[in-house]
Amino acid sequence: MPRLPTLVSGRSWHCLKKYYCAALRSATTPPQSHRLSQLSSQLTDSKKTMTICVVLVASVDSQLEQEILDAGSEYQHLAGLPKALLPVSGGKRVLDYWWTAIESQRQISDVYLVTNAKSFKHFERWATARGLPSQNVVNDGTTTRASSLGAARDLLLALNRCGYNNDRDVVVVAGDSLFHREFDLAALVADQHVRAGSSLAVSYRLAQGELASSRGVVEVDERTRRVTRFVEKPINDETVSRQACPLFYVLKPAVASLLPEFVDRNEGKPSLGSFMEWAINDKRSNVSSVRLPGCFRLIGDAGLQDYLDMIEHFERMDSPTYSGALGRGRLTTRAYARVGLFGNPSDGYGGKTIALTIANFWAEATIAPSERLCLVPHPLFDPCAFRVLFPSSGGSRDFPRRWRGG
């Protein structure tokens, strides 16, 4: 059924009204079975293009929570809070960073949180305050680390709750991790490899001194970006790769459908990394990797000092300016996309316009003190290699038609 625009005037309204009434009569004339079949098909196709997002926040009795309890009165106000709900910067909690990224994505149709019984009420209040239905907060029933189920079982609980039928992509993230500005959820969900039917694993290079044995590590075909091998928490010289995977995956139905079999085959607390290792190495699942430099800030089993250092880091990142080298500071600004409704600066309106900006589309630029002028491209959106620089009159598919700031 056609929808009328909300901004129409005088003569346009009468024309649109006549068209609308004619279309309405046409839509209700027999035979309707073919029209209903078309509508059902359209709705089914639309559902298949949508994505489910599962946020895992079921960790319990972490090192950080214990150190906060032991620290005394100075951090008493944080006692009892799960890691994902600890404050970070400007009143935002760890999970708020994920929610800001998720809620602006039109492709994500459903969001589910999986937590433990000990923290369930905390996350239920957080969810309902943000318009997320309480039934989308899944309680895995555990109260201690010893009784925890493992991330793979927790993910399966969420998929069972939403009635997953191997018909949609699944984005799964660790809600107690943080990401830097370079992270773009929309770009990853719509990545070219995902569109081509591949699941996706984000990777970053392990920092100096960061142990590979604490992460999942991938070996990647540099030409195709396909993950050829996944090693969960490698020991000794099990792999020479330094590309680690945080808990962020985009799972196509072909991979997500393997989860029940994996959980049935494994007792104990199977991790999501061990599931990916099995799906890639044993089942030869098609998984690609996108490498992001220094993208994630992993809390994991971080202690209180690590948490305080993380707060300082994100306060600097979230502040418009902060003092840096040479005392001159660093500045990040955004220019938001604008849609003009009426008027044009060059026409008879005398330069007056009515327009609006769009909050989730922008170009961003950062300047920082440096002894040299350095133009640093965005790792995803600023390509630097092309077969031709100046396109022919017919155009070239290699030349960038548009640019996105980073």
C-alpha positions in Angstrom: 0.0 0.0 0.0 1.5 3.4 -1.0 2.5 5.8 1.8 1.9 9.5 1.5 4.8 11.9 2.3 4.3 14.0 5.3 5.5 17.2 3.7 3.2 18.2 0.7 1.5 21.4 -0.2 -1.7 22.7 -1.8 -2.0 21.4 -5.4 0.4 18.5 -4.8 -1.9 17.2 -2.0 -5.0 16.9 -4.2 -3.0 15.1 -6.9 -1.5 12.7 -4.4 -4.8 12.1 -2.8 -6.4 11.1 -6.1 -3.5 8.7 -6.8 -3.7 7.3 -3.3 -7.4 6.6 -3.5 -7.0 4.9 -6.9 -4.2 2.8 -5.7 -6.2 1.8 -2.6 -9.2 0.7 -4.7 -6.8 -1.3 -7.0 -5.2 -3.0 -4.0 -8.6 -4.2 -2.7 -10.0 -5.5 -5.9 -10.1 -9.3 -6.6 -8.3 -11.4 -7.1 -6.3 -10.7 -3.9 -4.5 -14.1 -3.5 -1.8 -13.2 -6.0 -1.2 -9.8 -4.3 -1.1 -11.4 -0.8 1.4 -13.9 -2.1 3.6 -11.1 -3.5 3.4 -9.2 -0.2 4.3 -12.3 1.8 7.2 -13.0 -0.5 8.4 -9.4 -0.1 8.2 -9.6 3.7 10.1 -12.9 3.7 12.8 -11.5 1.5 13.0 -8.4 3.7 13.4 -10.6 6.8 16.2 -12.5 5.2 18.2 -9.3 4.7 18.0 -8.4 8.4 20.5 -9.2 11.1 20.2 -10.4 14.7 22.7 -9.0 17.2 23.6 -10.9 20.3 25.5 -9.1 23.1 27.2 -11.5 25.5 27.5 -10.1 29.1 27.3 -13.2 31.2 30.8 -13.2 32.7 30.7 -13.4 36.5 33.1 -12.9 39.5 35.8 -11.2 37.3 39.2 -10.1 38.6 38.1 -6.5 38.2 34.9 -6.9 40.2 36.9 -8.5 43.0 39.6 -5.8 43.1 36.9 -3.1 43.2 35.5 -4.8 46.3 38.9 -5.0 47.9 39.8 -1.4 47.1 37.7 0.1 49.9 35.5 3.1 50.1 37.0 5.0 47.2 35.4 2.7 44.7 32.5 1.6 46.8 30.0 3.1 44.4 31.2 0.6 41.7 30.8 -2.5 44.0 28.4 -5.1 42.6 28.3 -3.6 39.1 28.9 -6.1 36.2 31.9 -5.2 34.0 29.7 -4.1 31.1 27.9 -1.6 33.2 30.9 0.1 34.7 31.2 3.8 33.8 33.8 4.9 31.3 33.5 8.5 30.1 30.9 11.3 30.3 28.4 9.1 32.1 28.6 6.4 29.4 28.9 2.8 30.5 30.9 0.2 28.7 27.7 -1.3 27.1 26.5 2.2 26.1 29.2 2.4 23.5 27.9 -0.8 21.9 24.3 0.3 22.1 25.1 3.6 20.4 26.6 1.7 17.5 23.9 -0.9 17.3 20.7 1.1 17.6 21.6 3.3 14.6 21.9 0.3 12.3 18.7 -0.2 10.3 19.9 -3.6 9.1 19.9 -5.0 12.7 16.3 -6.0 13.4 16.6 -7.7 16.9 19.0 -7.3 19.8 19.4 -9.8 22.6 21.5 -9.7 25.7 22.7 -12.8 27.5 23.6 -12.4 31.1 23.9 -14.5 34.3 21.4 -14.7 37.2 23.5 -12.6 39.4 23.5 -9.6 37.1 20.1 -10.2 35.4 18.3 -7.4 37.2 21.0 -4.9 36.4 20.8 -5.6 32.7 17.0 -5.8 32.6 16.9 -2.2 34.1 19.5 -1.1 31.6 17.6 -2.6 28.7 14.1 -1.3 29.5 15.5 2.2 30.0 16.7 2.1 26.4 13.5 0.7 24.9 14.8 -2.9 24.6 12.1 -5.4 25.6 12.8 -7.3 28.9 12.2 -10.6 27.1 15.3 -9.8 25.0 17.4 -10.1 28.1 18.3 -13.8 28.4 19.2 -15.2 31.9 21.6 -18.2 31.6 20.9 -19.2 35.2 24.5 -19.1 36.5 25.7 -17.3 39.6 29.4 -18.2 39.8 32.3 -18.6 37.4 32.4 -22.3 38.2 28.8 -22.7 37.0 29.2 -20.5 33.9 28.1 -22.1 30.6 30.6 -20.7 28.1 30.0 -18.2 25.3 29.0 -20.8 22.8 26.1 -22.1 25.0 25.1 -18.5 25.8 24.9 -17.6 22.2 22.7 -20.7 21.5 20.4 -19.7 24.3 19.8 -16.3 22.6 19.2 -17.9 19.2 16.7 -20.3 20.7 15.0 -17.4 22.5 14.5 -15.5 19.2 13.3 -18.6 17.3 16.3 -18.5 15.0 15.6 -20.6 11.9 18.9 -20.3 10.0 17.4 -17.4 8.0 19.4 -14.4 9.1 22.9 -13.2 9.8 24.0 -13.1 13.4 26.3 -10.4 14.8 27.8 -11.5 18.1 29.9 -9.2 20.4 31.3 -9.2 23.9 29.5 -6.4 25.7 32.4 -5.9 28.1 34.8 -4.9 25.4 35.3 -1.4 24.0 36.3 -0.1 20.6 38.1 2.9 19.2 36.8 5.5 16.7 38.1 3.5 13.7 35.5 0.8 14.4 32.5 1.1 12.1 29.7 -1.5 12.8 27.7 -0.6 9.7 30.7 -1.1 7.4 31.4 -4.5 8.9 27.8 -5.8 8.8 27.7 -4.7 5.1 31.2 -5.8 4.3 31.8 -7.0 0.7 32.8 -10.5 2.0 29.5 -10.7 4.0 27.5 -9.7 1.0 29.3 -12.4 -1.0 28.2 -15.1 1.5 31.2 -15.2 3.9 31.1 -15.0 7.7 33.4 -12.3 9.2 36.0 -12.2 11.9 37.6 -8.9 13.0 41.3 -9.1 13.8 44.0 -6.8 15.1 47.7 -7.1 15.6 48.7 -8.2 19.1 50.5 -5.4 20.9 54.1 -5.9 22.1 54.0 -8.0 25.3 50.4 -9.2 24.7 50.3 -13.0 24.9 48.8 -14.9 22.0 47.8 -17.6 24.5 45.0 -15.3 25.8 43.3 -14.8 22.5 42.0 -16.6 19.4 44.6 -16.2 16.6 43.9 -16.4 12.8 46.0 -17.2 9.8 44.7 -15.3 6.8 45.2 -15.6 3.0 46.5 -12.1 2.3 45.1 -12.1 -1.3 41.5 -13.2 -0.6 41.3 -12.3 3.2 39.9 -15.8 3.9 40.8 -17.3 7.3 42.7 -20.4 6.5 43.2 -21.5 10.2 41.9 -20.4 13.6 43.8 -21.3 16.7 42.1 -20.7 20.1 44.6 -19.5 22.7 47.7 -21.0 21.0 50.6 -22.3 23.2 54.3 -22.2 22.4 54.9 -22.1 18.6 51.5 -23.4 17.5 51.2 -20.5 15.1 53.5 -17.6 14.0 50.5 -15.3 13.3 50.1 -12.3 15.5 46.6 -11.5 14.3 44.2 -11.9 17.2 40.4 -12.0 17.1 38.3 -10.2 19.7 34.8 -11.5 20.4 33.2 -9.9 17.4 31.8 -12.0 14.6 29.3 -11.8 11.8 28.0 -15.3 11.3 26.2 -16.3 8.1 23.4 -18.9 8.5 25.7 -21.6 7.2 28.0 -21.1 10.2 25.4 -20.2 12.8 23.5 -23.4 12.0 26.5 -25.5 13.1 26.3 -24.2 16.7 23.8 -26.8 18.1 26.0 -29.6 16.8 29.1 -28.1 18.3 27.5 -27.6 21.7 26.2 -31.1 21.7 29.7 -32.5 21.0 31.4 -30.5 23.7 30.9 -30.8 27.5 32.1 -28.1 29.9 32.2 -24.4 28.9 32.9 -24.2 25.2 34.0 -20.7 24.1 33.0 -19.0 21.0 36.7 -19.0 19.9 36.7 -22.8 20.1 33.5 -22.9 18.0 35.1 -20.8 15.3 38.2 -23.0 15.4 36.1 -26.1 14.9 33.9 -24.4 12.2 36.9 -23.1 10.2 39.5 -25.9 10.7 37.2 -29.0 10.8 34.0 -27.9 8.9 35.9 -25.7 6.4 33.5 -22.9 6.8 33.9 -19.7 4.7 35.1 -17.0 7.1 36.9 -13.8 6.0 38.9 -11.4 8.1 38.9 -7.6 8.3 42.0 -6.2 10.0 41.5 -3.1 12.1 44.5 -1.4 13.7 44.3 -1.2 17.5 40.5 -1.2 17.3 39.4 -2.9 20.5 40.1 -2.3 24.1 39.6 -5.6 25.7 38.6 -5.7 29.4 38.6 -9.5 29.8 40.4 -10.3 33.1 41.7 -6.7 33.5 42.4 -5.5 37.0 41.4 -2.2 38.6 44.5 -0.3 37.3 43.8 -1.4 33.8 40.2 -0.2 34.2 41.4 3.2 35.4 43.9 3.5 32.5 41.0 2.7 30.1 38.9 5.5 31.6 41.7 8.0 31.1 42.2 6.8 27.5 38.5 7.1 26.6 38.1 10.4 28.4 40.8 11.8 26.1 39.2 10.2 23.0 35.7 11.5 23.8 36.9 15.0 24.7 36.9 17.6 21.8 40.4 18.6 22.9 43.0 17.1 25.2 46.5 18.0 25.9 49.1 16.0 23.8 52.7 16.3 22.8 54.1 19.9 22.9 51.1 20.9 24.9 49.1 22.0 21.8 46.5 19.2 22.0 44.6 17.2 19.6 41.3 18.1 17.9 38.6 15.8 16.4 35.6 17.3 14.6 32.7 15.9 12.6 30.7 17.3 9.7 27.3 15.7 9.5 25.4 14.9 6.3 22.7 17.5 5.5 19.4 17.2 3.7 17.9 20.3 2.2 14.2 20.7 2.3 13.5 24.2 1.0 15.6 26.9 -0.6 19.1 27.1 -2.1 21.9 29.5 -1.3 22.1 30.5 -4.9 18.4 31.0 -5.7 15.7 33.5 -5.0 15.5 32.6 -1.3 18.4 35.0 -0.7 20.6 32.2 0.6 18.1 31.1 3.2 17.4 27.3 3.5 15.6 24.9 5.7 17.6 21.7 6.2 18.3 19.0 8.6 21.4 16.9 9.5 21.6 13.1 9.8 23.2 12.0 13.1 24.6 8.6 11.8 26.3 9.9 8.6 29.4 12.0 8.9 32.9 12.8 7.8 35.4 13.0 10.6 38.9 14.6 10.7 41.5 14.6 13.5 44.5 16.8 13.8 47.3 16.2 16.3 50.7 17.8 17.0 53.5 16.6 14.6 56.8 17.8 13.4 55.8 16.9 9.9 52.6 17.2 7.9 51.2 13.7 7.6 47.9 12.8 5.9 46.8 9.5 7.5 44.1 7.6 5.6 41.2 5.8 7.3 42.0 2.1 7.3 38.7 1.1 5.7 37.3 4.1 3.8 40.3 5.9 2.3 41.7 3.6 -0.4 45.2 4.6 -1.6 45.8 2.3 -4.5 44.1 2.5 -8.0 44.9 1.1 -11.4 44.3 4.6 -12.9 44.4 8.0 -11.4 42.4 10.0 -14.0 39.4 8.3 -15.4 38.6 8.2 -19.1 35.6 10.0 -20.4 33.5 6.9 -19.9 34.5 6.7 -16.3 36.5 4.1 -14.4 35.4 1.7 -11.8 38.8 2.0 -10.1 38.6 5.7 -9.5 36.8 6.7 -6.2 33.5 8.3 -7.0 33.0 9.5 -3.5 35.2 10.0 -0.4 34.4 9.4 3.2 36.4 11.2 5.8 38.1 9.2 8.6 
